Amino acid sequence: MSTKTNGARFLDGLGVPYRLLEYEVDPEDLTATSVARKIGMPAEQVFKTLLTTAGPNDYFFAVIPGDAELDFKKLARSANVRKAEMVSLKDVQPLTGYIRGGVTVFGAKKAYPVFVDETVELFGEISVSAGTRGTQIVLSPLDYILAAKATVTDLTKSVQPEEHAR
C-alpha cells in the first residue's frame, strides 16, 4: 500500500472518495502529458496545478488540463486582479509546502483561492497531483471542485486550428 500523501489525508478528512495512482518519476520530465501517459489517462483529464500571483501576498492556484496553456489574462479576470503571473519556482515550495511536479491544492500550506478550467466538467473523473511526485489522485470533477472550493472558469488559451492539425 502506498503511503498516504497530505493531499490524500486532506480528502480523507472530508470523506471524499478517490483512488491513488503511482507512476515512475522522471526528474527530467515532470510534464502533465508525461504523467498522463504513465497513468494511462488522456492529458486533458490530468490537471496540473499552477501557483500564480497578482503581487506580494496575493496568490492563487490555477488548475488546467495537462495539455493546455494557462491564459494569464483570463485568470486575472477571473481572480479580479490587474494581472497574474507564475510564481517563481524557488517560491513554490515555501508557499505551498509542495515541490514542482507534486503541487496540489489539497493540504497546501495555505488555502489560496483555486480557479479550475471549465473543461474539468467534461469528464467522469480527473487526475491531479497527490502532493508528491509519483502519485496522482483520481476523483470526480464535482468532488474536486467542492473539496478545493474552486471557481470553475475559462482559463486556457484557445488552440489555433493550424496548431491542432495532425
C-alpha positions as a Markdown table, in Angstrom:
| # | Residue | x | y | z |
|---|---|---|---|---|
| 1 | Met | 0.0 | 0.0 | 0.0 |
| 2 | Ser | 1.4 | 3.4 | -0.9 |
| 3 | Thr | 1.9 | 6.0 | 1.8 |
| 4 | Lys | -0.8 | 8.5 | 2.2 |
| 5 | Thr | 0.1 | 11.9 | 0.9 |
| 6 | Asn | -1.0 | 15.2 | 2.5 |
| 7 | Gly | -3.4 | 15.6 | -0.4 |
| 8 | Ala | -5.0 | 12.1 | 0.3 |
| 9 | Arg | -5.2 | 12.8 | 4.0 |
| 10 | Phe | -7.0 | 16.1 | 3.3 |
| 11 | Leu | -9.6 | 14.3 | 1.2 |
| 12 | Asp | -9.9 | 11.5 | 3.8 |
| 13 | Gly | -10.8 | 14.3 | 6.3 |
| 14 | Leu | -13.6 | 15.5 | 4.0 |
| 15 | Gly | -14.8 | 12.0 | 3.3 |
| 16 | Val | -14.2 | 12.4 | -0.4 |
| 17 | Pro | -13.8 | 9.2 | -2.4 |
| 18 | Tyr | -10.7 | 8.9 | -4.6 |
| 19 | Arg | -8.0 | 6.5 | -5.7 |
| 20 | Leu | -4.3 | 6.9 | -5.9 |
| 21 | Leu | -2.2 | 6.0 | -8.9 |
| 22 | Glu | 1.5 | 5.8 | -8.7 |
| 23 | Tyr | 4.0 | 6.3 | -11.6 |
| 24 | Glu | 7.7 | 6.3 | -12.2 |
| 25 | Val | 9.1 | 9.8 | -11.8 |
| 26 | Asp | 11.5 | 11.2 | -14.4 |
| 27 | Pro | 13.0 | 14.3 | -12.8 |
| 28 | Glu | 13.9 | 15.5 | -16.3 |
| 29 | Asp | 10.3 | 15.3 | -17.5 |
| 30 | Leu | 7.7 | 16.5 | -14.9 |
| 31 | Thr | 5.1 | 17.5 | -17.5 |
| 32 | Ala | 1.5 | 16.6 | -17.1 |
| 33 | Thr | 1.4 | 15.0 | -20.5 |
| 34 | Ser | 4.2 | 12.6 | -19.4 |
| 35 | Val | 2.3 | 11.8 | -16.2 |
| 36 | Ala | -0.9 | 11.2 | -18.2 |
| 37 | Arg | 1.0 | 8.7 | -20.4 |
| 38 | Lys | 2.4 | 6.9 | -17.4 |
| 39 | Ile | -1.0 | 6.6 | -15.6 |
| 40 | Gly | -2.9 | 5.8 | -18.8 |
| 41 | Met | -5.2 | 8.8 | -18.9 |
| 42 | Pro | -5.7 | 11.4 | -21.6 |
| 43 | Ala | -3.7 | 14.5 | -20.9 |
| 44 | Glu | -6.8 | 16.7 | -20.9 |
| 45 | Gln | -8.1 | 14.7 | -17.9 |
| 46 | Val | -4.8 | 15.1 | -16.0 |
| 47 | Phe | -5.0 | 18.6 | -14.4 |
| 48 | Lys | -1.8 | 20.5 | -13.5 |
| 49 | Thr | -1.8 | 22.8 | -10.5 |
| 50 | Leu | 0.0 | 26.1 | -11.0 |
| 51 | Leu | 0.7 | 28.6 | -8.3 |
| 52 | Thr | 0.2 | 32.1 | -9.6 |
| 53 | Thr | 0.5 | 35.6 | -8.1 |
| 54 | Ala | -1.0 | 39.1 | -8.6 |
| 55 | Gly | 1.7 | 40.7 | -6.5 |
| 56 | Pro | 3.1 | 40.4 | -2.9 |
| 57 | Asn | 1.0 | 38.2 | -0.7 |
| 58 | Asp | -1.7 | 37.7 | -3.4 |
| 59 | Tyr | -1.5 | 34.1 | -4.6 |
| 60 | Phe | -3.9 | 31.7 | -6.2 |
| 61 | Phe | -3.9 | 28.3 | -7.8 |
| 62 | Ala | -4.8 | 27.8 | -11.5 |
| 63 | Val | -5.7 | 24.2 | -12.3 |
| 64 | Ile | -5.7 | 23.4 | -16.0 |
| 65 | Pro | -5.7 | 20.4 | -18.3 |
| 66 | Gly | -2.2 | 18.8 | -18.7 |
| 67 | Asp | -2.1 | 19.6 | -22.5 |
| 68 | Ala | -3.3 | 23.2 | -22.2 |
| 69 | Glu | -1.6 | 26.5 | -21.6 |
| 70 | Leu | -2.7 | 29.0 | -19.0 |
| 71 | Asp | -4.1 | 32.3 | -20.3 |
| 72 | Phe | -3.0 | 34.8 | -17.7 |
| 73 | Lys | -5.4 | 37.5 | -18.9 |
| 74 | Lys | -8.4 | 35.1 | -18.3 |
| 75 | Leu | -7.0 | 34.1 | -14.9 |
| 76 | Ala | -6.6 | 37.8 | -13.9 |
| 77 | Arg | -10.2 | 38.5 | -15.0 |
| 78 | Ser | -11.5 | 35.5 | -13.0 |
| 79 | Ala | -9.4 | 36.4 | -10.0 |
| 80 | Asn | -10.4 | 40.1 | -10.3 |
| 81 | Val | -6.8 | 41.3 | -10.4 |
| 82 | Arg | -5.0 | 43.6 | -12.8 |
| 83 | Lys | -2.5 | 40.9 | -13.9 |
| 84 | Ala | -1.4 | 37.4 | -13.0 |
| 85 | Glu | 1.9 | 35.6 | -13.5 |
| 86 | Met | 3.6 | 32.4 | -12.4 |
| 87 | Val | 5.2 | 32.4 | -9.0 |
| 88 | Ser | 8.9 | 31.9 | -9.3 |
| 89 | Leu | 10.0 | 28.2 | -8.9 |
| 90 | Lys | 12.0 | 28.9 | -5.8 |
| 91 | Asp | 8.9 | 30.3 | -4.1 |
| 92 | Val | 6.6 | 27.3 | -4.9 |
| 93 | Gln | 7.7 | 25.1 | -2.0 |
| 94 | Pro | 7.9 | 27.7 | 0.7 |
| 95 | Leu | 4.4 | 28.9 | -0.3 |
| 96 | Thr | 2.6 | 25.6 | -0.8 |
| 97 | Gly | 4.7 | 23.0 | 1.0 |
| 98 | Tyr | 5.0 | 21.1 | -2.2 |
| 99 | Ile | 7.7 | 20.7 | -4.8 |
| 100 | Arg | 7.3 | 21.2 | -8.5 |
| 101 | Gly | 5.7 | 18.2 | -10.1 |
| 102 | Gly | 3.9 | 17.5 | -6.8 |
| 103 | Val | 1.8 | 20.6 | -6.2 |
| 104 | Thr | -1.8 | 20.1 | -5.2 |
| 105 | Val | -4.4 | 22.5 | -3.7 |
| 106 | Phe | -5.3 | 19.8 | -1.1 |
| 107 | Gly | -3.4 | 20.2 | 2.1 |
| 108 | Ala | -1.3 | 23.1 | 0.8 |
| 109 | Lys | 0.3 | 25.3 | 3.5 |
| 110 | Lys | -2.3 | 28.0 | 2.9 |
| 111 | Ala | -5.7 | 27.7 | 1.3 |
| 112 | Tyr | -5.2 | 30.0 | -1.6 |
| 113 | Pro | -8.1 | 30.7 | -3.9 |
| 114 | Val | -8.5 | 28.0 | -6.6 |
| 115 | Phe | -9.5 | 28.5 | -10.2 |
| 116 | Val | -10.1 | 25.4 | -12.3 |
| 117 | Asp | -10.6 | 25.3 | -16.0 |
| 118 | Glu | -14.2 | 24.8 | -17.1 |
| 119 | Thr | -13.2 | 21.7 | -19.1 |
| 120 | Val | -13.0 | 19.9 | -15.7 |
| 121 | Glu | -16.7 | 19.3 | -16.0 |
| 122 | Leu | -16.4 | 17.3 | -19.2 |
| 123 | Phe | -15.1 | 14.2 | -17.5 |
| 124 | Gly | -16.3 | 11.4 | -15.3 |
| 125 | Glu | -13.0 | 11.6 | -13.4 |
| 126 | Ile | -9.9 | 13.7 | -13.4 |
| 127 | Ser | -6.4 | 13.3 | -12.0 |
| 128 | Val | -4.4 | 15.8 | -10.0 |
| 129 | Ser | -1.1 | 15.5 | -8.1 |
| 130 | Ala | -1.5 | 13.9 | -4.7 |
| 131 | Gly | 1.1 | 16.2 | -3.2 |
| 132 | Thr | 4.2 | 14.3 | -4.1 |
| 133 | Arg | 5.9 | 13.4 | -7.3 |
| 134 | Gly | 4.9 | 9.9 | -8.5 |
| 135 | Thr | 1.4 | 9.8 | -7.1 |
| 136 | Gln | -1.8 | 11.1 | -8.6 |
| 137 | Ile | -5.3 | 11.4 | -7.0 |
| 138 | Val | -8.1 | 10.4 | -9.3 |
| 139 | Leu | -11.6 | 11.7 | -8.3 |
| 140 | Ser | -14.8 | 13.1 | -9.7 |
| 141 | Pro | -14.7 | 16.7 | -11.0 |
| 142 | Leu | -17.5 | 17.7 | -8.7 |
| 143 | Asp | -15.7 | 16.3 | -5.7 |
| 144 | Tyr | -12.6 | 18.1 | -6.7 |
| 145 | Ile | -14.4 | 21.4 | -7.2 |
| 146 | Leu | -16.2 | 21.1 | -3.8 |
| 147 | Ala | -13.1 | 19.9 | -1.9 |
| 148 | Ala | -10.9 | 22.6 | -3.4 |
| 149 | Lys | -13.6 | 25.3 | -3.1 |
| 150 | Ala | -12.7 | 26.0 | -6.7 |
| 151 | Thr | -14.2 | 28.6 | -9.0 |
| 152 | Val | -14.9 | 27.0 | -12.4 |
| 153 | Thr | -13.9 | 29.3 | -15.2 |
| 154 | Asp | -12.3 | 29.5 | -18.7 |
| 155 | Leu | -8.5 | 29.6 | -18.0 |
| 156 | Thr | -6.8 | 28.2 | -21.1 |
| 157 | Lys | -5.6 | 29.7 | -24.4 |
| 158 | Ser | -7.5 | 28.8 | -27.4 |
| 159 | Val | -5.6 | 26.5 | -29.7 |
| 160 | Gln | -5.4 | 27.9 | -33.2 |
| 161 | Pro | -6.8 | 25.4 | -35.8 |
| 162 | Glu | -3.4 | 25.2 | -37.7 |
| 163 | Glu | -1.7 | 24.2 | -34.4 |
| 164 | His | -4.2 | 21.5 | -33.9 |
| 165 | Ala | -3.8 | 19.9 | -37.3 |
| 166 | Arg | -2.2 | 16.5 | -37.4 |
